[in-house]
Amino acid sequence: MQRNRLLASLSQIDQRKIRVAGTCVPLAFKDVLWTPGGHQAHVYFPLEGYVSLLADAGDAHVVEVGMVGPEGMLGLGVAQGVPVAVVKALVQEGGWAWRVDGRAFRAVLADSVGLRKVLFSYAYVVQAQLSQASACIRFHEVLPRLARWLLMCQDRSPANTFPMTQEFLSTMLGVRRVSVTNAASELQAQGLIHYHRGILTVVDRRGLKAVSCLCYARDSSIYEAIFHRPVQGDL
């Protein structure tokens, strides 16, 4: 079973508590875990794949403000006693996740200092990354944002190749499709990606990092500064 870094950072005792309280479930591509204003009945710790967090800007416009994979969890509101979603959670790459009922999770949380410490730290990371995403969306050009987004996908995927349509990319980045087309064409012309008939392959990761905006490095450094220990253990 692929590891989740938050769960792996817990003691073996706390991992057993989470194991007893939860179950491993499949998350399929395009599954919607919740929508804005909806009730969050569970928390999810992705073991593989990743989930996009989408903010509704009105008039049928949405933009991705975050992404969660095996490095994190979904459902901080449940842990904080406010199980109401503020964003849409859309599965972008399917895989397995450890799911825990909200009530059961809060019971484990009340009984575990270690879990509370991990979640407080992760809440800080999420807040910092959401702030960075807001600045990125407002001030950075499409090409470096696209490079950053592709790096984030690759970090959470076992492969370098993804099914990816330009319409989907334009939705994730909150820009017009023609803007994504131009940016993807430029990345391909530089030999950084290969894109053909809805299949995108990262060819040169180092090159993508070079053209990405600084937000990618800052997001990574924030996470590693808090969760710097190597992964140990597994569910």
ZIVEN-V970638 format. One record per helix or strand of 2 or more residues. SS is the DSSP state (~ for helix, > for strand). FROM is the first residue (numbers start at 1). LEN is the number of residues. If there is no record, write none. Layout:
# ZIVEN-V970638
SS,FROM,LEN
SS,FROM,LEN
This chain:
# ZIVEN-V970638
~,5,4
~,12,10
>,22,6
>,32,3
>,42,5
>,50,9
>,61,8
~,76,4
>,88,6
>,95,7
~,102,9
~,113,27
~,142,14
>,161,3
~,166,8
~,177,13
>,193,4
>,199,4
~,205,7
~,215,12
